[in-house]
Amino acid sequence: ILYSDMSCNANMVASKTPIGVVFDVTNGLAIAKDEFANLVWGAVVEDVSGVQNSSSVSTSTADWQGFKNTKAMYEADKSGVNYPAIKKVLTYSTTGTEQGQWYLPAAGELQAISTNKDTLNTTLAKIGGTQMSGNYWSSSEQNSGSSYYIGIGNNSSSTGRKIAKNKAKPVINFVNKNKVDVAYVSSNETTCKIGSILYSDKKCYAGSAPSGKTPIGIVFDASRRTAIALESSPSTMYWSTEYVGIPGITNTDSSKAKQDFNGKANTAAIKARNSSLSNYPAAKYAYNYTTTGTNVGEWYLPALGELNTAYSNKDFLNYALSLVGKKDIPTDYYHWSSSEYSYSDAWNLRFSDGGVFRYFKNNDYYVRPVLAF
């Protein structure tokens, strides 16, 4: 048992306050008596500088740099919005400890905890702590979109999307007593990443946005600086009421259409064909869509490549949508793209599985406008 004065004893000491249970005597490591559930590892798609990627499950368990990883994640986001699990652990404290002393264990540390689950749980029960079961996040990263977690008891590391929700068990080094100087900020402008909320000033904020700034979209492609609207069209609509090939839009098969990121130009080409867009309801809806801070003509009907990128990151987009009080992107909806297959058919995408389909332009499907910022 680890006590608040950083002493250890195999037995309960009535005069002392228990705060954790030792799982590594050599390195002086202990788990907290408490834990947290339903925490997202990362809310944005980002390769965290300072956290070494492990390419496989086997190499992830060689990582014992939990404190270093946790500190790097804090440095990457001092609002805590992008890394909820880290914020929860870093702001945890007990009698005798301060915020910043506890950290999220690396996969190797977490595996050692899992190996000794029964012994640790017995002691946790003795001190009134929460016994461990289920999946727990490590601070070890696989890539920009996935990190490692361990199912306590089965002693195996698995990789999962950072946007998934697992438990977090704080760990402390009671010998070195390392500490992150925690000073989370409430609002600051930051680089827009996949999963970031885009505001009416066309900026992203790590914490709360300044007063008067309104959420208008979610970033789905950071390199191309494009964001998807907060909602789909309220009803379905035709792509076109006429069967005509659009000059300026290249007809493509599905593989090439997935490489089409020219939604803005495609929408402009459709408007050049029919200035009022009266014959092109899908493009008309997207072109006329406005929000606080944007005008008619800024939003457009996304190309298939853009829709496909949004689908690839839909878990991150849906999490961000929940933060601004909006519903998930409907998985049973087909959404029109501005990419053409032929004079009679255009491409659309189904958000349930990313399936792409070519359908007659006079079929009814939904529209999700996109903004280049």
C-alpha positions as CSV (number, residue, x, y, z in Angstrom):
1,I,0.0,0.0,0.0
2,L,1.3,3.5,-0.9
3,Y,0.5,6.1,1.7
4,S,0.2,9.9,1.3
5,D,3.6,10.4,2.9
6,M,5.1,8.2,0.1
7,S,5.8,5.4,2.5
8,C,4.8,1.8,1.7
9,N,3.5,-1.0,3.9
10,A,2.0,-4.4,3.2
11,N,-0.6,-3.8,5.9
12,M,-3.1,-1.1,6.7
13,V,-1.7,1.6,9.0
14,A,-4.5,3.3,10.8
15,S,-2.6,6.6,11.2
16,K,-1.9,7.0,7.5
17,T,-3.9,7.7,4.4
18,P,-3.7,5.1,1.6
19,I,-3.6,6.6,-1.9
20,G,-2.5,3.7,-4.2
21,V,-0.9,0.3,-4.6
22,V,2.6,-0.4,-5.7
23,F,3.0,-2.5,-8.9
24,D,6.7,-1.9,-9.6
25,V,9.1,-1.8,-6.7
26,T,12.3,-1.4,-8.7
27,N,11.1,1.8,-10.5
28,G,8.9,3.0,-7.6
29,L,5.6,3.0,-9.4
30,A,2.1,2.8,-8.0
31,I,-1.5,2.9,-9.3
32,A,-4.0,5.2,-7.8
33,K,-6.9,3.8,-5.7
34,D,-9.2,5.7,-8.1
35,E,-9.9,5.5,-11.8
36,F,-11.9,7.2,-14.5
37,A,-14.3,5.7,-17.1
38,N,-15.6,6.6,-20.6
39,L,-12.6,8.8,-21.6
40,V,-11.5,9.7,-25.1
41,W,-7.8,9.4,-25.7
42,G,-7.7,12.1,-28.4
43,A,-10.4,14.2,-30.0
44,V,-8.3,15.2,-33.1
45,V,-6.2,13.4,-35.6
46,E,-2.7,14.3,-34.7
47,D,0.7,12.6,-34.3
48,V,1.8,13.9,-30.9
49,S,5.3,15.2,-31.0
50,G,7.4,13.7,-28.2
51,V,5.4,10.4,-28.1
52,Q,7.2,7.7,-30.1
53,N,4.9,5.7,-32.3
54,S,4.9,1.9,-31.8
55,S,4.1,0.2,-35.1
56,S,2.9,-3.0,-33.5
57,V,1.3,-4.4,-30.4
58,S,4.5,-6.2,-29.4
59,T,6.7,-3.1,-29.6
60,S,4.1,-1.0,-27.8
61,T,4.7,-3.0,-24.6
62,A,8.3,-2.1,-24.6
63,D,7.2,1.5,-23.9
64,W,7.7,2.4,-20.2
65,Q,7.8,6.2,-20.8
66,G,4.3,7.0,-19.5
67,F,5.4,10.2,-17.7
68,K,7.2,11.5,-20.8
69,N,4.3,10.6,-23.0
70,T,1.8,12.4,-20.7
71,K,4.0,15.5,-20.5
72,A,4.3,15.6,-24.3
73,M,0.5,15.3,-24.7
74,Y,0.0,18.2,-22.2
75,E,2.5,20.3,-24.2
76,A,0.6,19.5,-27.4
77,D,-2.7,20.8,-25.9
78,K,-2.8,23.0,-22.8
79,S,-6.6,23.3,-23.0
80,G,-7.2,19.6,-22.4
81,V,-10.0,19.6,-25.0
82,N,-8.0,17.5,-27.5
83,Y,-6.7,15.0,-24.9
84,P,-9.5,14.4,-22.3
85,A,-7.9,11.3,-20.7
86,I,-4.6,13.2,-20.1
87,K,-6.4,16.2,-18.6
88,K,-8.4,13.9,-16.3
89,V,-5.2,12.2,-15.0
90,L,-3.0,15.3,-14.8
91,T,-5.6,17.2,-12.8
92,Y,-6.0,14.2,-10.4
93,S,-4.6,14.6,-6.9
94,T,-4.8,13.0,-3.5
95,T,-3.7,13.8,0.1
96,G,0.0,14.2,-0.2
97,T,0.1,14.6,-4.0
98,E,-0.4,17.5,-6.4
99,Q,-1.8,17.9,-9.9
100,G,0.8,16.9,-12.4
101,Q,2.4,14.1,-10.4
102,W,0.0,11.4,-11.7
103,Y,0.3,10.3,-15.3
104,L,-1.2,7.9,-17.9
105,P,0.9,4.8,-17.9
106,A,2.6,3.6,-21.1
107,A,1.7,0.3,-22.6
108,G,4.6,-1.5,-20.9
109,E,3.7,-0.1,-17.5
110,L,0.0,-1.0,-18.1
111,Q,0.9,-4.5,-19.1
112,A,2.8,-4.9,-15.8
113,I,-0.3,-3.7,-14.0
114,S,-2.5,-6.2,-15.9
115,T,-0.1,-9.1,-15.2
116,N,-0.5,-8.4,-11.4
117,K,-4.2,-7.6,-11.6
118,D,-5.4,-10.1,-9.0
119,T,-2.8,-9.0,-6.4
120,L,-3.4,-5.3,-7.1
121,N,-7.2,-5.7,-6.9
122,T,-7.0,-7.5,-3.6
123,T,-5.1,-4.6,-2.1
124,L,-7.3,-2.0,-3.8
125,A,-10.3,-3.6,-2.2
126,K,-8.5,-3.5,1.2
127,I,-8.0,0.3,0.9
128,G,-11.5,1.0,-0.5
129,G,-10.2,1.6,-4.1
130,T,-11.8,0.7,-7.4
131,Q,-10.9,-2.8,-8.6
132,M,-9.7,-3.0,-12.2
133,S,-11.6,-4.7,-15.0
134,G,-12.1,-3.8,-18.7
135,N,-10.1,-1.8,-21.2
136,Y,-7.7,0.9,-20.1
137,W,-5.9,3.5,-22.2
138,S,-2.1,3.6,-22.3
139,S,-0.2,6.8,-23.3
140,S,1.5,4.8,-26.1
141,E,0.6,6.0,-29.6
142,Q,0.4,3.9,-32.8
143,N,-0.2,6.8,-35.3
144,S,-2.1,10.0,-35.7
145,G,-5.5,8.3,-35.3
146,S,-4.9,5.3,-33.0
147,S,-3.4,4.5,-29.6
148,Y,-2.9,1.4,-27.5
149,Y,-5.1,0.1,-24.7
150,I,-4.9,-3.0,-22.6
151,G,-7.7,-5.3,-21.4
152,I,-6.8,-5.7,-17.7
153,G,-6.5,-9.4,-17.0
154,N,-5.9,-10.7,-20.5
155,N,-2.4,-9.0,-20.5
156,S,-2.6,-8.1,-24.2
157,S,-2.1,-4.8,-25.8
158,S,-4.6,-3.7,-28.6
159,T,-4.8,-0.7,-30.8
160,G,-7.9,1.4,-31.0
161,R,-9.1,4.7,-32.5
162,K,-8.2,7.6,-30.2
163,I,-11.8,8.7,-30.3
164,A,-13.0,5.5,-28.6
165,K,-13.8,5.6,-24.9
166,N,-11.9,3.5,-22.3
167,K,-10.9,3.7,-18.7
168,A,-7.8,5.5,-17.3
169,K,-5.8,4.5,-14.2
170,P,-3.4,7.2,-12.9
171,V,0.1,6.1,-12.1
172,I,2.7,7.9,-9.9
173,N,6.5,7.5,-9.5
174,F,6.8,7.9,-5.7
175,V,10.6,7.8,-5.8
176,N,11.4,10.4,-8.4
177,K,8.3,12.4,-7.8
178,N,8.3,13.9,-11.3
179,K,5.7,16.6,-11.9
180,V,4.2,18.3,-14.9
181,D,3.5,22.0,-14.2
182,V,-0.1,21.9,-15.1
183,A,-1.7,25.2,-16.1
184,Y,-4.6,24.5,-18.4
185,V,-5.9,27.4,-20.4
186,S,-9.6,28.2,-21.1
187,S,-9.2,29.8,-24.5
188,N,-6.5,30.1,-27.1
189,E,-6.3,30.1,-30.9
190,T,-4.7,26.9,-32.2
191,T,-3.8,25.2,-35.5
192,C,-6.9,23.6,-37.0
193,K,-6.6,19.8,-37.0
194,I,-9.0,17.0,-38.2
195,G,-11.7,17.0,-35.6
196,S,-11.3,20.7,-34.6
197,I,-14.3,22.9,-34.4
198,L,-14.3,25.7,-36.9
199,Y,-15.7,29.0,-35.7
200,S,-17.4,32.0,-37.4
201,D,-14.0,33.8,-37.6
202,K,-12.7,30.8,-39.5
203,K,-10.3,29.9,-36.7
204,C,-10.0,27.0,-34.3
205,Y,-9.5,27.2,-30.5
206,A,-8.0,24.7,-28.2
207,G,-10.3,25.8,-25.3
208,S,-13.5,27.8,-25.2
209,A,-13.8,30.2,-28.1
210,P,-13.8,33.9,-27.4
211,S,-17.2,35.5,-26.8
212,G,-19.2,36.1,-30.0
213,K,-17.6,33.3,-32.0
214,T,-20.1,30.7,-33.3
215,P,-19.3,27.1,-34.3
216,I,-20.0,26.7,-38.0
217,G,-18.3,23.4,-39.1
218,I,-15.9,20.6,-38.2
219,V,-12.5,20.3,-39.9
220,F,-12.1,17.0,-41.8
221,D,-9.0,17.8,-43.9
222,A,-6.3,19.9,-42.2
223,S,-3.9,20.1,-45.1
224,R,-6.6,21.3,-47.5
225,R,-8.2,23.4,-44.8
226,T,-11.7,22.2,-45.4
227,A,-14.6,21.8,-42.9
228,I,-17.9,20.1,-43.2
229,A,-21.2,21.7,-42.1
230,L,-22.7,21.0,-38.7
231,E,-25.8,19.5,-40.3
232,S,-27.0,17.8,-43.5
233,S,-29.8,19.2,-45.6
234,P,-33.2,18.7,-43.8
235,S,-34.5,16.7,-46.8
236,T,-33.3,14.9,-49.9
237,M,-33.0,16.5,-53.3
238,Y,-32.0,15.8,-56.9
239,W,-28.5,16.3,-58.2
240,S,-30.0,17.6,-61.4
241,T,-33.4,17.8,-63.2
242,E,-31.6,17.4,-66.6
243,Y,-29.3,14.9,-68.1
244,V,-26.4,17.0,-69.3
245,G,-22.6,16.6,-68.8
246,I,-21.2,19.6,-67.0
247,P,-18.3,21.3,-68.9
248,G,-15.4,21.6,-66.5
249,I,-16.2,18.4,-64.5
250,T,-14.3,15.3,-65.7
251,N,-16.3,12.1,-65.8
252,T,-14.6,9.4,-63.8
253,D,-14.9,5.9,-62.4
254,S,-15.1,5.4,-58.6
255,S,-11.3,5.1,-58.0
256,K,-10.6,8.3,-59.8
257,A,-13.6,10.1,-58.3
258,K,-12.2,9.3,-54.9
259,Q,-9.2,11.5,-55.9
260,D,-11.4,14.4,-56.8
261,F,-11.0,17.1,-54.2
262,N,-12.3,19.9,-56.5
263,G,-15.7,20.4,-55.0
264,K,-15.4,24.2,-55.1
265,A,-14.5,24.2,-58.8
266,N,-17.1,21.6,-59.6
267,T,-19.8,23.7,-57.9
268,A,-18.6,26.7,-59.9
269,A,-18.8,24.7,-63.1
270,I,-22.4,23.7,-62.3
271,K,-23.3,27.3,-61.7
272,A,-21.7,28.3,-65.0
273,R,-23.9,25.8,-66.7
274,N,-27.1,27.1,-64.9
275,S,-26.5,30.5,-63.2
276,S,-29.6,30.3,-61.0
277,L,-28.9,26.6,-60.2
278,S,-32.6,26.0,-60.5
279,N,-31.9,22.7,-62.4
280,Y,-29.3,21.6,-59.9
281,P,-30.9,21.4,-56.4
282,A,-28.0,19.8,-54.6
283,A,-25.4,22.3,-55.8
284,K,-28.0,25.1,-55.2
285,Y,-28.5,24.1,-51.5
286,A,-24.7,23.9,-50.9
287,Y,-24.0,27.2,-52.8
288,N,-26.7,29.1,-50.9
289,Y,-25.9,27.7,-47.5
290,T,-24.7,30.3,-45.1
291,T,-23.7,30.6,-41.4
292,T,-22.6,33.4,-39.1
293,G,-19.4,34.7,-40.7
294,T,-20.0,33.2,-44.1
295,N,-21.8,34.3,-47.2
296,V,-23.6,32.8,-50.2
297,G,-21.1,31.1,-52.5
298,E,-18.5,30.2,-49.9
299,W,-19.9,26.8,-49.1
300,Y,-20.1,24.2,-51.9
301,L,-21.1,20.7,-52.9
302,P,-18.1,18.5,-51.9
303,A,-16.4,16.3,-54.5
304,L,-16.3,12.6,-53.8
305,G,-12.7,12.7,-52.5
306,E,-13.8,15.2,-49.9
307,L,-16.8,13.2,-48.8
308,N,-14.6,10.1,-48.6
309,T,-12.1,11.9,-46.4
310,A,-14.9,13.1,-44.1
311,Y,-16.1,9.5,-43.9
312,S,-12.6,8.3,-43.0
313,N,-12.6,10.6,-40.0
314,K,-16.3,10.5,-39.1
315,D,-15.7,9.3,-35.6
316,F,-13.6,12.4,-34.8
317,L,-16.2,14.6,-36.6
318,N,-19.1,13.0,-34.6
319,Y,-17.3,13.6,-31.3
320,A,-16.8,17.3,-32.2
321,L,-20.4,17.6,-33.3
322,S,-21.5,16.3,-29.9
323,L,-19.4,19.0,-28.2
324,V,-21.5,21.7,-30.1
325,G,-24.8,20.0,-29.4
326,K,-25.3,18.5,-32.9
327,K,-26.2,15.0,-34.0
328,D,-23.8,12.5,-35.6
329,I,-23.6,12.4,-39.3
330,P,-26.5,10.1,-40.2
331,T,-25.0,6.7,-41.2
332,D,-28.1,5.7,-43.2
333,Y,-28.0,8.7,-45.4
334,Y,-26.5,8.8,-48.9
335,H,-24.9,12.2,-49.6
336,W,-24.4,13.7,-53.1
337,S,-21.0,14.6,-54.3
338,S,-20.3,17.1,-57.1
339,S,-18.3,14.4,-59.0
340,E,-19.8,13.1,-62.2
341,Y,-19.7,9.6,-63.6
342,S,-21.5,10.5,-66.9
343,Y,-24.0,13.0,-68.3
344,S,-26.8,11.0,-66.5
345,D,-25.1,9.8,-63.3
346,A,-23.2,11.4,-60.4
347,W,-21.4,9.9,-57.4
348,N,-22.6,9.7,-53.8
349,L,-21.4,8.3,-50.6
350,R,-23.1,6.3,-47.8
351,F,-21.8,7.2,-44.3
352,S,-22.6,3.9,-42.7
353,D,-19.7,2.1,-44.5
354,G,-18.1,4.6,-46.9
355,G,-19.7,2.9,-49.9
356,V,-19.7,5.0,-53.1
357,F,-22.4,4.7,-55.7
358,R,-23.3,6.2,-59.0
359,Y,-27.0,7.0,-59.4
360,F,-29.2,8.8,-61.9
361,K,-29.0,12.6,-61.2
362,N,-32.8,12.7,-60.6
363,N,-32.6,10.5,-57.5
364,D,-33.1,12.1,-54.1
365,Y,-30.2,12.2,-51.6
366,Y,-28.9,14.4,-48.9
367,V,-26.4,17.3,-49.1
368,R,-23.6,18.2,-46.6
369,P,-22.0,21.5,-47.6
370,V,-18.3,22.0,-47.3
371,L,-16.2,25.2,-46.7
372,A,-12.7,26.0,-47.7
373,F,-11.3,28.3,-45.0
